[in-house]
Amino acid sequence: MDSTPTIVHCIQQACRDLGFKEPDDSLASSVIGLGIHDSLRRAVPWIEPTHFPKLTDRFRYHYLAKDHDDVEQLSQWLKENLTAQT
């Protein structure tokens, strides 16, 4: 399963939740492969850094709420991003 559309949607939804301008599909998809913090900083550079913890939380909420058929892919994503935080 290609997770790019899901990630793009979750970045955009997280921005909408917090009332921020959302990135277009091209910008949001350009960060695929980066860790969550780097991805959000690059996808929405106009947001003040103090807002990134809330944005990260909203992204995770939407990403984890998605119905994923491929449990292995979700496990890999979590492993990569949790490892990047430590």
Contacts in CASP RR format, 6 or more apart in sequence:
PFRMAT RR
TARGET T0000
AUTHOR 0000-0000-0000
METHOD contacts of the structure
MODEL  1
MDSTPTIVHCIQQACRDLGFKEPDDSLASSVIGLGIHDSLRRAVPWIEPT
HFPKLTDRFRYHYLAKDHDDVEQLSQWLKENLTAQT
1 68 0 8 1.000
1 69 0 8 1.000
1 70 0 8 1.000
1 73 0 8 1.000
3 32 0 8 1.000
3 73 0 8 1.000
3 77 0 8 1.000
4 29 0 8 1.000
4 32 0 8 1.000
6 63 0 8 1.000
6 66 0 8 1.000
7 28 0 8 1.000
7 29 0 8 1.000
7 32 0 8 1.000
7 39 0 8 1.000
7 63 0 8 1.000
8 25 0 8 1.000
8 28 0 8 1.000
8 29 0 8 1.000
9 62 0 8 1.000
10 59 0 8 1.000
10 62 0 8 1.000
10 63 0 8 1.000
10 66 0 8 1.000
11 22 0 8 1.000
11 23 0 8 1.000
11 28 0 8 1.000
11 31 0 8 1.000
11 39 0 8 1.000
11 40 0 8 1.000
11 43 0 8 1.000
11 44 0 8 1.000
11 59 0 8 1.000
12 22 0 8 1.000
12 23 0 8 1.000
12 28 0 8 1.000
13 58 0 8 1.000
13 62 0 8 1.000
14 40 0 8 1.000
14 55 0 8 1.000
14 58 0 8 1.000
14 59 0 8 1.000
14 61 0 8 1.000
14 62 0 8 1.000
15 21 0 8 1.000
15 22 0 8 1.000
15 23 0 8 1.000
15 44 0 8 1.000
15 47 0 8 1.000
15 55 0 8 1.000
16 22 0 8 1.000
17 58 0 8 1.000
17 62 0 8 1.000
18 51 0 8 1.000
18 54 0 8 1.000
18 55 0 8 1.000
18 58 0 8 1.000
20 44 0 8 1.000
20 46 0 8 1.000
20 47 0 8 1.000
20 51 0 8 1.000
20 55 0 8 1.000
21 44 0 8 1.000
21 46 0 8 1.000
22 28 0 8 1.000
22 44 0 8 1.000
23 43 0 8 1.000
23 44 0 8 1.000
27 43 0 8 1.000
28 43 0 8 1.000
30 42 0 8 1.000
30 43 0 8 1.000
31 38 0 8 1.000
31 39 0 8 1.000
31 40 0 8 1.000
31 42 0 8 1.000
31 43 0 8 1.000
32 39 0 8 1.000
33 39 0 8 1.000
34 42 0 8 1.000
35 80 0 8 1.000
35 81 0 8 1.000
35 84 0 8 1.000
36 56 0 8 1.000
36 59 0 8 1.000
36 60 0 8 1.000
36 81 0 8 1.000
36 84 0 8 1.000
36 85 0 8 1.000
37 52 0 8 1.000
37 56 0 8 1.000
37 84 0 8 1.000
37 85 0 8 1.000
40 52 0 8 1.000
40 55 0 8 1.000
40 56 0 8 1.000
40 59 0 8 1.000
41 49 0 8 1.000
41 52 0 8 1.000
44 55 0 8 1.000
47 55 0 8 1.000
63 77 0 8 1.000
68 74 0 8 1.000
END
